[in-house]
Amino acid sequence: MHLLPRETEKLLLHLAGELAKKRKARGLKLNYPESIALISSELLEAARDGRTVA
């Protein structure tokens, strides 16, 4: 399967967001990159569902 660079980036962001979500659910503190990945992943999912960010 061939992915465009943008698609690869979105996939990695989603995976990092899911990992951060699991770590947060276990009660661990998130570091800065994990926090950004979690926020970005949630925003992308909200946009995909048709919700607005504002």
CHARMM internal coordinates of N, CA and C (Angstrom, degrees):
IC EDIT
DIST 1 N 1 CA 1.4363
DIST 1 CA 1 C 1.5277
ANGL 1 N 1 CA 1 C 107.80
DIST 1 C 2 N 1.3061
ANGL 1 CA 1 C 2 N 115.80
DIHE 1 N 1 CA 1 C 2 N 131.62
DIST 2 N 2 CA 1.4570
ANGL 1 C 2 N 2 CA 121.54
DIHE 1 CA 1 C 2 N 2 CA 179.74
DIST 2 CA 2 C 1.5223
ANGL 2 N 2 CA 2 C 108.46
DIHE 1 C 2 N 2 CA 2 C -106.15
DIST 2 C 3 N 1.3160
ANGL 2 CA 2 C 3 N 115.27
DIHE 2 N 2 CA 2 C 3 N 125.82
DIST 3 N 3 CA 1.4570
ANGL 2 C 3 N 3 CA 120.86
DIHE 2 CA 2 C 3 N 3 CA 178.82
DIST 3 CA 3 C 1.5190
ANGL 3 N 3 CA 3 C 109.37
DIHE 2 C 3 N 3 CA 3 C -114.89
DIST 3 C 4 N 1.3136
ANGL 3 CA 3 C 4 N 114.95
DIHE 3 N 3 CA 3 C 4 N 145.70
DIST 4 N 4 CA 1.4518
ANGL 3 C 4 N 4 CA 120.13
DIHE 3 CA 3 C 4 N 4 CA 173.67
DIST 4 CA 4 C 1.5222
ANGL 4 N 4 CA 4 C 108.65
DIHE 3 C 4 N 4 CA 4 C -71.97
DIST 4 C 5 N 1.3224
ANGL 4 CA 4 C 5 N 117.66
DIHE 4 N 4 CA 4 C 5 N 158.00
DIST 5 N 5 CA 1.4664
ANGL 4 C 5 N 5 CA 119.36
DIHE 4 CA 4 C 5 N 5 CA 178.80
DIST 5 CA 5 C 1.5306
ANGL 5 N 5 CA 5 C 113.05
DIHE 4 C 5 N 5 CA 5 C -55.89
DIST 5 C 6 N 1.3119
ANGL 5 CA 5 C 6 N 116.85
DIHE 5 N 5 CA 5 C 6 N -37.46
DIST 6 N 6 CA 1.4669
ANGL 5 C 6 N 6 CA 120.60
DIHE 5 CA 5 C 6 N 6 CA 179.19
DIST 6 CA 6 C 1.5347
ANGL 6 N 6 CA 6 C 110.73
DIHE 5 C 6 N 6 CA 6 C -64.86
DIST 6 C 7 N 1.3202
ANGL 6 CA 6 C 7 N 116.37
DIHE 6 N 6 CA 6 C 7 N -41.62
DIST 7 N 7 CA 1.4625
ANGL 6 C 7 N 7 CA 120.59
DIHE 6 CA 6 C 7 N 7 CA 178.91
DIST 7 CA 7 C 1.5260
ANGL 7 N 7 CA 7 C 111.33
DIHE 6 C 7 N 7 CA 7 C -66.63
DIST 7 C 8 N 1.3213
ANGL 7 CA 7 C 8 N 116.73
DIHE 7 N 7 CA 7 C 8 N -38.86
DIST 8 N 8 CA 1.4633
ANGL 7 C 8 N 8 CA 121.07
DIHE 7 CA 7 C 8 N 8 CA 177.10
DIST 8 CA 8 C 1.5206
ANGL 8 N 8 CA 8 C 110.41
DIHE 7 C 8 N 8 CA 8 C -62.70
DIST 8 C 9 N 1.3252
ANGL 8 CA 8 C 9 N 116.12
DIHE 8 N 8 CA 8 C 9 N -42.58
DIST 9 N 9 CA 1.4618
ANGL 8 C 9 N 9 CA 120.91
DIHE 8 CA 8 C 9 N 9 CA 179.52
DIST 9 CA 9 C 1.5269
ANGL 9 N 9 CA 9 C 111.16
DIHE 8 C 9 N 9 CA 9 C -63.47
DIST 9 C 10 N 1.3276
ANGL 9 CA 9 C 10 N 117.11
DIHE 9 N 9 CA 9 C 10 N -42.89
DIST 10 N 10 CA 1.4658
ANGL 9 C 10 N 10 CA 120.55
DIHE 9 CA 9 C 10 N 10 CA 178.42
DIST 10 CA 10 C 1.5252
ANGL 10 N 10 CA 10 C 111.36
DIHE 9 C 10 N 10 CA 10 C -64.50
DIST 10 C 11 N 1.3194
ANGL 10 CA 10 C 11 N 116.66
DIHE 10 N 10 CA 10 C 11 N -38.71
DIST 11 N 11 CA 1.4589
ANGL 10 C 11 N 11 CA 120.92
DIHE 10 CA 10 C 11 N 11 CA 179.00
DIST 11 CA 11 C 1.5245
ANGL 11 N 11 CA 11 C 110.90
DIHE 10 C 11 N 11 CA 11 C -64.89
DIST 11 C 12 N 1.3302
ANGL 11 CA 11 C 12 N 117.16
DIHE 11 N 11 CA 11 C 12 N -45.83
DIST 12 N 12 CA 1.4638
ANGL 11 C 12 N 12 CA 120.73
DIHE 11 CA 11 C 12 N 12 CA 178.18
DIST 12 CA 12 C 1.5204
ANGL 12 N 12 CA 12 C 111.43
DIHE 11 C 12 N 12 CA 12 C -63.92
DIST 12 C 13 N 1.3235
ANGL 12 CA 12 C 13 N 117.01
DIHE 12 N 12 CA 12 C 13 N -38.19
DIST 13 N 13 CA 1.4616
ANGL 12 C 13 N 13 CA 121.00
DIHE 12 CA 12 C 13 N 13 CA 178.20
DIST 13 CA 13 C 1.5209
ANGL 13 N 13 CA 13 C 110.52
DIHE 12 C 13 N 13 CA 13 C -64.35
DIST 13 C 14 N 1.3232
ANGL 13 CA 13 C 14 N 116.62
DIHE 13 N 13 CA 13 C 14 N -41.36
DIST 14 N 14 CA 1.4637
ANGL 13 C 14 N 14 CA 120.66
DIHE 13 CA 13 C 14 N 14 CA 178.40
DIST 14 CA 14 C 1.5280
ANGL 14 N 14 CA 14 C 110.92
DIHE 13 C 14 N 14 CA 14 C -64.02
DIST 14 C 15 N 1.3190
ANGL 14 CA 14 C 15 N 116.84
DIHE 14 N 14 CA 14 C 15 N -44.28
DIST 15 N 15 CA 1.4648
ANGL 14 C 15 N 15 CA 120.59
DIHE 14 CA 14 C 15 N 15 CA 179.56
DIST 15 CA 15 C 1.5272
ANGL 15 N 15 CA 15 C 111.40
DIHE 14 C 15 N 15 CA 15 C -63.90
DIST 15 C 16 N 1.3248
ANGL 15 CA 15 C 16 N 116.94
DIHE 15 N 15 CA 15 C 16 N -41.75
DIST 16 N 16 CA 1.4641
ANGL 15 C 16 N 16 CA 120.45
DIHE 15 CA 15 C 16 N 16 CA 178.27
DIST 16 CA 16 C 1.5236
ANGL 16 N 16 CA 16 C 110.53
DIHE 15 C 16 N 16 CA 16 C -66.04
DIST 16 C 17 N 1.3320
ANGL 16 CA 16 C 17 N 117.09
DIHE 16 N 16 CA 16 C 17 N -36.99
DIST 17 N 17 CA 1.4622
ANGL 16 C 17 N 17 CA 121.13
DIHE 16 CA 16 C 17 N 17 CA 177.34
DIST 17 CA 17 C 1.5166
ANGL 17 N 17 CA 17 C 112.27
DIHE 16 C 17 N 17 CA 17 C -65.48
DIST 17 C 18 N 1.3220
ANGL 17 CA 17 C 18 N 116.81
DIHE 17 N 17 CA 17 C 18 N -40.69
DIST 18 N 18 CA 1.4672
ANGL 17 C 18 N 18 CA 120.53
DIHE 17 CA 17 C 18 N 18 CA 177.93
DIST 18 CA 18 C 1.5254
ANGL 18 N 18 CA 18 C 111.15
DIHE 17 C 18 N 18 CA 18 C -65.97
DIST 18 C 19 N 1.3185
ANGL 18 CA 18 C 19 N 116.73
DIHE 18 N 18 CA 18 C 19 N -40.21
DIST 19 N 19 CA 1.4617
ANGL 18 C 19 N 19 CA 120.63
DIHE 18 CA 18 C 19 N 19 CA 177.52
DIST 19 CA 19 C 1.5278
ANGL 19 N 19 CA 19 C 110.40
DIHE 18 C 19 N 19 CA 19 C -63.23
DIST 19 C 20 N 1.3269
ANGL 19 CA 19 C 20 N 116.73
DIHE 19 N 19 CA 19 C 20 N -43.36
DIST 20 N 20 CA 1.4644
ANGL 19 C 20 N 20 CA 120.80
DIHE 19 CA 19 C 20 N 20 CA 178.88
DIST 20 CA 20 C 1.5258
ANGL 20 N 20 CA 20 C 110.83
DIHE 19 C 20 N 20 CA 20 C -64.06
DIST 20 C 21 N 1.3258
ANGL 20 CA 20 C 21 N 116.83
DIHE 20 N 20 CA 20 C 21 N -38.07
DIST 21 N 21 CA 1.4663
ANGL 20 C 21 N 21 CA 120.62
DIHE 20 CA 20 C 21 N 21 CA 179.07
DIST 21 CA 21 C 1.5276
ANGL 21 N 21 CA 21 C 110.75
DIHE 20 C 21 N 21 CA 21 C -63.34
DIST 21 C 22 N 1.3314
ANGL 21 CA 21 C 22 N 116.71
DIHE 21 N 21 CA 21 C 22 N -41.83
DIST 22 N 22 CA 1.4677
ANGL 21 C 22 N 22 CA 120.92
DIHE 21 CA 21 C 22 N 22 CA 178.72
DIST 22 CA 22 C 1.5229
ANGL 22 N 22 CA 22 C 111.09
DIHE 21 C 22 N 22 CA 22 C -65.63
DIST 22 C 23 N 1.3249
ANGL 22 CA 22 C 23 N 116.59
DIHE 22 N 22 CA 22 C 23 N -41.63
DIST 23 N 23 CA 1.4651
ANGL 22 C 23 N 23 CA 119.86
DIHE 22 CA 22 C 23 N 23 CA 179.55
DIST 23 CA 23 C 1.5216
ANGL 23 N 23 CA 23 C 111.09
DIHE 22 C 23 N 23 CA 23 C -65.59
DIST 23 C 24 N 1.3208
ANGL 23 CA 23 C 24 N 116.72
DIHE 23 N 23 CA 23 C 24 N -40.01
DIST 24 N 24 CA 1.4661
ANGL 23 C 24 N 24 CA 120.48
DIHE 23 CA 23 C 24 N 24 CA 179.07
DIST 24 CA 24 C 1.5253
ANGL 24 N 24 CA 24 C 110.25
DIHE 23 C 24 N 24 CA 24 C -65.82
DIST 24 C 25 N 1.3235
ANGL 24 CA 24 C 25 N 117.42
DIHE 24 N 24 CA 24 C 25 N -38.35
DIST 25 N 25 CA 1.4666
ANGL 24 C 25 N 25 CA 121.45
DIHE 24 CA 24 C 25 N 25 CA 178.84
DIST 25 CA 25 C 1.5254
ANGL 25 N 25 CA 25 C 111.45
DIHE 24 C 25 N 25 CA 25 C -64.72
DIST 25 C 26 N 1.3331
ANGL 25 CA 25 C 26 N 116.80
DIHE 25 N 25 CA 25 C 26 N -28.96
DIST 26 N 26 CA 1.4664
ANGL 25 C 26 N 26 CA 120.74
DIHE 25 CA 25 C 26 N 26 CA 177.10
DIST 26 CA 26 C 1.5199
ANGL 26 N 26 CA 26 C 111.83
DIHE 25 C 26 N 26 CA 26 C -79.70
DIST 26 C 27 N 1.3336
ANGL 26 CA 26 C 27 N 117.13
DIHE 26 N 26 CA 26 C 27 N -4.64
DIST 27 N 27 CA 1.4570
ANGL 26 C 27 N 27 CA 120.63
DIHE 26 CA 26 C 27 N 27 CA 177.61
DIST 27 CA 27 C 1.5151
ANGL 27 N 27 CA 27 C 114.56
DIHE 26 C 27 N 27 CA 27 C 92.27
DIST 27 C 28 N 1.3220
ANGL 27 CA 27 C 28 N 117.27
DIHE 27 N 27 CA 27 C 28 N 11.06
DIST 28 N 28 CA 1.4604
ANGL 27 C 28 N 28 CA 120.41
DIHE 27 CA 27 C 28 N 28 CA 179.13
DIST 28 CA 28 C 1.5218
ANGL 28 N 28 CA 28 C 110.49
DIHE 27 C 28 N 28 CA 28 C -85.09
DIST 28 C 29 N 1.3227
ANGL 28 CA 28 C 29 N 116.03
DIHE 28 N 28 CA 28 C 29 N 148.78
DIST 29 N 29 CA 1.4585
ANGL 28 C 29 N 29 CA 120.26
DIHE 28 CA 28 C 29 N 29 CA 174.37
DIST 29 CA 29 C 1.5233
ANGL 29 N 29 CA 29 C 108.63
DIHE 28 C 29 N 29 CA 29 C -76.26
DIST 29 C 30 N 1.3154
ANGL 29 CA 29 C 30 N 115.62
DIHE 29 N 29 CA 29 C 30 N 142.70
DIST 30 N 30 CA 1.4616
ANGL 29 C 30 N 30 CA 120.52
DIHE 29 CA 29 C 30 N 30 CA 178.94
DIST 30 CA 30 C 1.5178
ANGL 30 N 30 CA 30 C 109.58
DIHE 29 C 30 N 30 CA 30 C -94.57
DIST 30 C 31 N 1.3309
ANGL 30 CA 30 C 31 N 116.03
DIHE 30 N 30 CA 30 C 31 N 142.67
DIST 31 N 31 CA 1.4560
ANGL 30 C 31 N 31 CA 118.94
DIHE 30 CA 30 C 31 N 31 CA 173.60
DIST 31 CA 31 C 1.5318
ANGL 31 N 31 CA 31 C 108.65
DIHE 30 C 31 N 31 CA 31 C -84.34
DIST 31 C 32 N 1.3237
ANGL 31 CA 31 C 32 N 116.07
DIHE 31 N 31 CA 31 C 32 N 177.75
DIST 32 N 32 CA 1.4654
ANGL 31 C 32 N 32 CA 120.37
DIHE 31 CA 31 C 32 N 32 CA -174.34
DIST 32 CA 32 C 1.5332
ANGL 32 N 32 CA 32 C 112.95
DIHE 31 C 32 N 32 CA 32 C -58.41
DIST 32 C 33 N 1.3419
ANGL 32 CA 32 C 33 N 120.11
DIHE 32 N 32 CA 32 C 33 N -51.10
DIST 33 N 33 CA 1.4714
ANGL 32 C 33 N 33 CA 119.01
DIHE 32 CA 32 C 33 N 33 CA -179.78
DIST 33 CA 33 C 1.5276
ANGL 33 N 33 CA 33 C 113.10
DIHE 32 C 33 N 33 CA 33 C -61.12
DIST 33 C 34 N 1.3316
ANGL 33 CA 33 C 34 N 117.05
DIHE 33 N 33 CA 33 C 34 N -36.86
DIST 34 N 34 CA 1.4631
ANGL 33 C 34 N 34 CA 119.90
DIHE 33 CA 33 C 34 N 34 CA 178.49
DIST 34 CA 34 C 1.5257
ANGL 34 N 34 CA 34 C 110.75
DIHE 33 C 34 N 34 CA 34 C -66.87
DIST 34 C 35 N 1.3234
ANGL 34 CA 34 C 35 N 116.44
DIHE 34 N 34 CA 34 C 35 N -39.43
DIST 35 N 35 CA 1.4629
ANGL 34 C 35 N 35 CA 120.42
DIHE 34 CA 34 C 35 N 35 CA 178.96
DIST 35 CA 35 C 1.5204
ANGL 35 N 35 CA 35 C 111.11
DIHE 34 C 35 N 35 CA 35 C -63.76
DIST 35 C 36 N 1.3207
ANGL 35 CA 35 C 36 N 116.37
DIHE 35 N 35 CA 35 C 36 N -44.71
DIST 36 N 36 CA 1.4662
ANGL 35 C 36 N 36 CA 120.95
DIHE 35 CA 35 C 36 N 36 CA 179.16
DIST 36 CA 36 C 1.5251
ANGL 36 N 36 CA 36 C 110.25
DIHE 35 C 36 N 36 CA 36 C -63.94
DIST 36 C 37 N 1.3206
ANGL 36 CA 36 C 37 N 117.44
DIHE 36 N 36 CA 36 C 37 N -40.73
DIST 37 N 37 CA 1.4654
ANGL 36 C 37 N 37 CA 120.96
DIHE 36 CA 36 C 37 N 37 CA 178.90
DIST 37 CA 37 C 1.5237
ANGL 37 N 37 CA 37 C 110.74
DIHE 36 C 37 N 37 CA 37 C -63.55
DIST 37 C 38 N 1.3300
ANGL 37 CA 37 C 38 N 116.94
DIHE 37 N 37 CA 37 C 38 N -41.50
DIST 38 N 38 CA 1.4657
ANGL 37 C 38 N 38 CA 120.78
DIHE 37 CA 37 C 38 N 38 CA 179.68
DIST 38 CA 38 C 1.5241
ANGL 38 N 38 CA 38 C 110.99
DIHE 37 C 38 N 38 CA 38 C -64.53
DIST 38 C 39 N 1.3202
ANGL 38 CA 38 C 39 N 116.81
DIHE 38 N 38 CA 38 C 39 N -47.32
DIST 39 N 39 CA 1.4676
ANGL 38 C 39 N 39 CA 120.89
DIHE 38 CA 38 C 39 N 39 CA -179.79
DIST 39 CA 39 C 1.5261
ANGL 39 N 39 CA 39 C 110.43
DIHE 38 C 39 N 39 CA 39 C -62.66
DIST 39 C 40 N 1.3254
ANGL 39 CA 39 C 40 N 116.99
DIHE 39 N 39 CA 39 C 40 N -46.62
DIST 40 N 40 CA 1.4667
ANGL 39 C 40 N 40 CA 120.94
DIHE 39 CA 39 C 40 N 40 CA -178.82
DIST 40 CA 40 C 1.5192
ANGL 40 N 40 CA 40 C 111.75
DIHE 39 C 40 N 40 CA 40 C -63.25
DIST 40 C 41 N 1.3100
ANGL 40 CA 40 C 41 N 116.41
DIHE 40 N 40 CA 40 C 41 N -41.41
DIST 41 N 41 CA 1.4622
ANGL 40 C 41 N 41 CA 120.86
DIHE 40 CA 40 C 41 N 41 CA 179.38
DIST 41 CA 41 C 1.5231
ANGL 41 N 41 CA 41 C 110.92
DIHE 40 C 41 N 41 CA 41 C -62.96
DIST 41 C 42 N 1.3231
ANGL 41 CA 41 C 42 N 116.36
DIHE 41 N 41 CA 41 C 42 N -43.74
DIST 42 N 42 CA 1.4650
ANGL 41 C 42 N 42 CA 120.23
DIHE 41 CA 41 C 42 N 42 CA 179.26
DIST 42 CA 42 C 1.5293
ANGL 42 N 42 CA 42 C 111.16
DIHE 41 C 42 N 42 CA 42 C -65.48
DIST 42 C 43 N 1.3294
ANGL 42 CA 42 C 43 N 117.56
DIHE 42 N 42 CA 42 C 43 N -39.22
DIST 43 N 43 CA 1.4642
ANGL 42 C 43 N 43 CA 120.54
DIHE 42 CA 42 C 43 N 43 CA 178.32
DIST 43 CA 43 C 1.5253
ANGL 43 N 43 CA 43 C 111.44
DIHE 42 C 43 N 43 CA 43 C -64.93
DIST 43 C 44 N 1.3291
ANGL 43 CA 43 C 44 N 116.90
DIHE 43 N 43 CA 43 C 44 N -41.88
DIST 44 N 44 CA 1.4658
ANGL 43 C 44 N 44 CA 119.87
DIHE 43 CA 43 C 44 N 44 CA 178.59
DIST 44 CA 44 C 1.5253
ANGL 44 N 44 CA 44 C 111.40
DIHE 43 C 44 N 44 CA 44 C -64.41
DIST 44 C 45 N 1.3248
ANGL 44 CA 44 C 45 N 117.32
DIHE 44 N 44 CA 44 C 45 N -39.64
DIST 45 N 45 CA 1.4662
ANGL 44 C 45 N 45 CA 120.61
DIHE 44 CA 44 C 45 N 45 CA 178.05
DIST 45 CA 45 C 1.5256
ANGL 45 N 45 CA 45 C 110.93
DIHE 44 C 45 N 45 CA 45 C -66.85
DIST 45 C 46 N 1.3293
ANGL 45 CA 45 C 46 N 116.78
DIHE 45 N 45 CA 45 C 46 N -39.53
DIST 46 N 46 CA 1.4642
ANGL 45 C 46 N 46 CA 120.24
DIHE 45 CA 45 C 46 N 46 CA 178.21
DIST 46 CA 46 C 1.5263
ANGL 46 N 46 CA 46 C 110.50
DIHE 45 C 46 N 46 CA 46 C -64.33
DIST 46 C 47 N 1.3191
ANGL 46 CA 46 C 47 N 116.88
DIHE 46 N 46 CA 46 C 47 N -41.94
DIST 47 N 47 CA 1.4654
ANGL 46 C 47 N 47 CA 120.76
DIHE 46 CA 46 C 47 N 47 CA 178.34
DIST 47 CA 47 C 1.5249
ANGL 47 N 47 CA 47 C 110.41
DIHE 46 C 47 N 47 CA 47 C -64.44
DIST 47 C 48 N 1.3160
ANGL 47 CA 47 C 48 N 116.69
DIHE 47 N 47 CA 47 C 48 N -37.92
DIST 48 N 48 CA 1.4645
ANGL 47 C 48 N 48 CA 120.56
DIHE 47 CA 47 C 48 N 48 CA 179.07
DIST 48 CA 48 C 1.5242
ANGL 48 N 48 CA 48 C 111.27
DIHE 47 C 48 N 48 CA 48 C -65.66
DIST 48 C 49 N 1.3493
ANGL 48 CA 48 C 49 N 116.30
DIHE 48 N 48 CA 48 C 49 N -33.04
DIST 49 N 49 CA 1.4595
ANGL 48 C 49 N 49 CA 121.29
DIHE 48 CA 48 C 49 N 49 CA 178.02
DIST 49 CA 49 C 1.5257
ANGL 49 N 49 CA 49 C 112.38
DIHE 48 C 49 N 49 CA 49 C -77.80
DIST 49 C 50 N 1.3399
ANGL 49 CA 49 C 50 N 116.64
DIHE 49 N 49 CA 49 C 50 N -7.61
DIST 50 N 50 CA 1.4552
ANGL 49 C 50 N 50 CA 120.18
DIHE 49 CA 49 C 50 N 50 CA 178.23
DIST 50 CA 50 C 1.5146
ANGL 50 N 50 CA 50 C 114.04
DIHE 49 C 50 N 50 CA 50 C 93.98
DIST 50 C 51 N 1.3193
ANGL 50 CA 50 C 51 N 117.01
DIHE 50 N 50 CA 50 C 51 N 5.34
DIST 51 N 51 CA 1.4605
ANGL 50 C 51 N 51 CA 119.70
DIHE 50 CA 50 C 51 N 51 CA 178.45
DIST 51 CA 51 C 1.5176
ANGL 51 N 51 CA 51 C 109.62
DIHE 50 C 51 N 51 CA 51 C -81.25
DIST 51 C 52 N 1.3294
ANGL 51 CA 51 C 52 N 115.93
DIHE 51 N 51 CA 51 C 52 N 155.33
DIST 52 N 52 CA 1.4541
ANGL 51 C 52 N 52 CA 120.62
DIHE 51 CA 51 C 52 N 52 CA 178.11
DIST 52 CA 52 C 1.5192
ANGL 52 N 52 CA 52 C 109.27
DIHE 51 C 52 N 52 CA 52 C -93.78
DIST 52 C 53 N 1.3024
ANGL 52 CA 52 C 53 N 116.19
DIHE 52 N 52 CA 52 C 53 N 156.84
DIST 53 N 53 CA 1.4572
ANGL 52 C 53 N 53 CA 121.86
DIHE 52 CA 52 C 53 N 53 CA -178.69
DIST 53 CA 53 C 1.5150
ANGL 53 N 53 CA 53 C 110.65
DIHE 52 C 53 N 53 CA 53 C -84.06
DIST 53 C 54 N 1.3026
ANGL 53 CA 53 C 54 N 117.15
DIHE 53 N 53 CA 53 C 54 N -36.13
DIST 54 N 54 CA 1.4691
ANGL 53 C 54 N 54 CA 121.35
DIHE 53 CA 53 C 54 N 54 CA -175.28
DIST 54 CA 54 C 1.5059
ANGL 54 N 54 CA 54 C 112.81
DIHE 53 C 54 N 54 CA 54 C -70.86
END
COOR INIT
IC SEED 1 N 1 CA 1 C
IC BUILD
